[in-house]
């Protein structure tokens, strides 16, 4: 069962909102036990501290996966999350990764070169160095990108 139990007016999840979301999980576990897998999707709503609290709070309930717990507009926080396909390919006990047909066939190729595309239900990490993808340079030339320096070496 995939559910969306956590919500907040802003990107911070209060203790009260956390407990309200956990009530959904507890109710499922109370009624179905471990006979049902629980998947939790947060729709990329929360700051890093809230996402970490959600993940830690869900551990005792043995959920199948936690999806999109964190906002994707903070490069520093995203860097703490690791590159998904590379990490998953290296983990021998990896189970599942969601993919979105529209994004990898229509949206991502507009912005990024070498977009990994699932084949036969699996996706392989790119063989290029680093994460294997690069932001397309024309985005910087045609005004579609906003450039922000987040760190200097």
C-alpha positions in Angstrom: 0.0 0.0 0.0 1.4 3.4 -1.0 0.2 6.2 1.2 0.9 9.9 1.7 0.6 10.3 5.5 2.7 13.4 6.2 1.7 17.0 5.5 2.6 20.4 6.7 1.8 24.0 5.8 5.4 24.7 5.0 8.6 22.6 4.5 9.0 21.8 8.2 7.2 18.9 9.8 6.2 19.6 13.4 6.1 17.0 16.0 2.3 17.1 15.9 2.2 16.5 12.2 4.8 13.8 12.4 2.7 12.0 15.0 -0.5 12.4 12.9 1.3 10.8 10.0 2.6 8.0 12.1 -0.9 7.3 13.3 -1.7 6.1 9.8 1.3 3.7 9.9 0.3 2.4 13.3 -3.3 1.8 12.2 -2.2 -0.2 9.2 0.2 -2.3 11.3 -2.5 -2.8 14.0 -5.0 -4.0 11.5 -2.9 -5.8 8.8 0.2 -6.6 10.8 3.1 -7.4 8.5 0.8 -9.0 5.9 0.9 -5.7 3.9 3.9 -3.7 2.7 3.7 0.0 3.4 5.2 2.5 1.0 5.4 6.1 2.1 5.5 9.0 -0.4 6.1 12.6 0.8 6.0 14.3 -2.6 9.3 16.1 -2.0 7.8 18.4 0.6 10.2 18.6 3.5 13.5 20.1 4.6 16.4 17.8 5.4 15.8 17.7 9.2 12.1 16.9 8.7 12.9 14.2 6.1 15.5 12.6 8.4 13.0 12.6 11.3 10.4 10.9 9.2 12.9 8.3 8.0 14.0 7.6 11.6 10.5 7.5 12.9 9.4 5.0 10.3 12.2 2.5 11.0 10.3 0.5 13.7 7.4 -0.1 11.3 9.5 -1.9 8.6 8.0 0.0 5.7 9.0 -1.1 2.2 10.3 2.3 1.1 10.2 6.1 1.8 9.8 8.1 -1.4 10.6 11.8 -2.0 10.9 12.9 1.6 13.1 15.9 0.9 12.8 19.1 -1.1 15.1 18.9 -4.2 15.9 22.6 -4.3 18.8 22.5 -1.8 22.0 21.1 -3.4 23.8 20.7 -0.1 21.0 18.5 1.3 20.7 16.5 -2.0 24.5 15.8 -1.9 23.9 14.1 1.5 21.4 11.8 -0.2 24.0 10.1 -2.7 23.4 9.5 -6.5 20.5 7.0 -6.7 21.2 4.8 -9.6 24.9 4.4 -8.8 24.2 3.6 -5.2 21.4 1.2 -6.0 23.6 -0.6 -8.6 26.3 -1.1 -5.9 23.9 -2.5 -3.2 23.5 -6.3 -3.4 20.3 -6.1 -1.4 18.6 -3.3 -3.3 14.9 -3.9 -4.0 13.1 -1.2 -6.0 13.4 2.2 -7.6 10.5 4.1 -9.0 10.9 5.5 -12.5 8.7 7.9 -14.4 8.4 7.3 -18.1 7.5 10.9 -18.9 10.5 12.3 -17.0 13.2 10.1 -18.5 11.9 10.2 -22.0 10.6 13.8 -22.3 11.6 16.0 -19.4 15.1 15.0 -18.3 16.6 14.8 -21.8 15.8 18.5 -22.3 18.1 19.3 -19.3 20.6 16.5 -19.0 22.7 14.4 -21.4 23.1 10.6 -20.9 19.8 10.1 -19.1 19.7 6.5 -17.9 16.6 4.8 -19.4 15.1 1.5 -17.9 15.3 -1.5 -20.2 13.6 -4.7 -19.4 12.6 -3.5 -16.0 16.2 -2.5 -15.0 18.4 0.5 -15.3 22.2 0.4 -15.4 24.3 3.3 -14.2 26.0 5.4 -16.9 29.6 4.4 -17.7 30.8 8.0 -17.9 32.8 9.4 -15.0 31.1 10.9 -11.9 27.3 10.4 -12.1 27.6 10.0 -15.8 25.2 12.8 -16.8 25.9 16.4 -17.6 23.7 19.5 -17.7 23.2 20.5 -21.3 25.2 23.7 -22.0 22.6 25.2 -24.3 20.4 25.8 -21.2 22.9 28.4 -20.0 23.0 30.0 -23.4 19.3 30.3 -24.1 18.3 31.7 -20.8 16.4 28.7 -19.5 18.7 28.2 -16.5 19.4 30.2 -13.4 23.0 29.8 -12.3 23.7 29.8 -8.6 27.2 29.1 -7.0 26.7 26.9 -4.0 30.4 26.1 -3.3 33.8 27.1 -4.4 36.8 24.8 -4.5 
